[in-house]
Amino acid sequence: MATTGLIRGMGSFFKECEHPESRWSKCPHNYKIRYRNASGQQTEESGFADQESAKTRLAQVYHARKVSPVGQRKAERIKQYGSMHFLGETAEA
């Protein structure tokens, strides 16, 4: 599995097949993309027929993540994981 990176932090697109990277344009297998979502978790999407559609989707995700306010990303993390309190962990003994 070889990956091709784009702008740093944007993600990557690749194929998981036995064909070498030089033959991907003629290979019938779909492309997959991998990126970090707003909560910082690695996310993978598949089903892209060509490189351009994979790059377009990566650009959409990257742009959406960059224009969203930091507070919104924090709200998404809290929504997913709940609020975390460390008062019990930091109590003096």
LINCOR-V176254 format. One record per helix or strand of 2 or more residues. SS is the DSSP state (~ for helix, > for strand). FROM is the first residue (numbers start at 0). TO is the last residue. Records with the same first field share a line. If there is no record, write none. Layout:
SS = FROM-TO + FROM-TO
This chain:
> = 2-4 + 11-13 + 30-35 + 41-47
~ = 20-22 + 50-66 + 69-80
